[in-house]
Amino acid sequence: EVQLVESGGGLVQRGGSLRLSCAASGFTFSSYAMTWVRQAPGKGLEWVSGISGSDGATYYADSVKGRFTISRDNSKNTLYLQMDSLRAEDTAIYYCAKDVTALVPTAMNYWGQGTLVSVSS
Amino acid sequence: DIQMTQSPSSLSASVGDRVTITCQASRDISNYLNWYQQKPGKAPKLLIYDASYLETGVPSRFSGGGSGTDFTFTISSLQPEDIATYYCQQYDNLPLTFGGGTKVEIK
C-alpha cells in the first residue's frame, strides 16, 4: 500500500524557514517523480515544486523560485521541501504527492494527508 | 503559464442528475489534462488522466472528454458521496496549473 506522510509544518514568522519532509513507502521511491502542492485556507490547489525520480531534475513555480528548494533522499525514501524567506502568502496546507511517471511531473496518483504551514506577519 | 478556467465555480444538483463541468485551457494542451476530486478536509484524488482515462478503481459514472483547449468532466448519475470540489490540471507545460475548482453540492 502506498503511503505518504508529511511532517515539519508549523507556525513560523515572516522571513523564517521551515523544512518539510515526506516519508514514502509501498512503492519504489526512486522510480517516480515527486511533487509538492499547496492549498491556502479556503482556496484552490497550487503546484509548488517537482523533482524527477531518476536524475533529480528540479522544477519550481515562479512564486517560490529562489526561496524554496526541493530535494529527495532515495536511500531514505524521503522527499523534502526547504522553505526560506517565508511570506504570509505561503500559508497553506502542503501536500506531498507521487507522480505517475519517472521524469517530469504530470499526474499525481497518490497524496499525503498534508501538513499546515502558517506564516505570521 | 497556461491558465485553466473551470466553470461553473459551484453547482447544486439532485441525486441521480447528470452533472457536467467544463475546463478551458489558455492554449492548446492536446489531451494533457487530469481531473481530481477533493472531499472536505481530505487530500485530492486523481480520477481521470489524459483527459478521458479513468484511474483504476474509480466508478464508471465519472468520465472525461475533450482535447486542445476545451474539456469536460461528467458525473452521469450524481451520488451523495460525490459531494466534493473537482479540479482540472494541465501537464502540457510546467508549471503544472490547476483550474479554480468546481464545488458540487446536493440539492
Interface residues (C-beta under 8 A of the other chain):
Chain A: T35 V37 G44 L45 E46 W47 G50 Y59 Y60 A61 D62 Y95 V100 V104 P105 T106 A107 M108 N109 W111 G112 Q113 G114
Chain B: D1 Y32 N34 Y36 Q38 A43 P44 K45 L46 Y49 E55 Y87 Q89 Y91 L94 P95 L96 T97 F98 G99 G100 G101
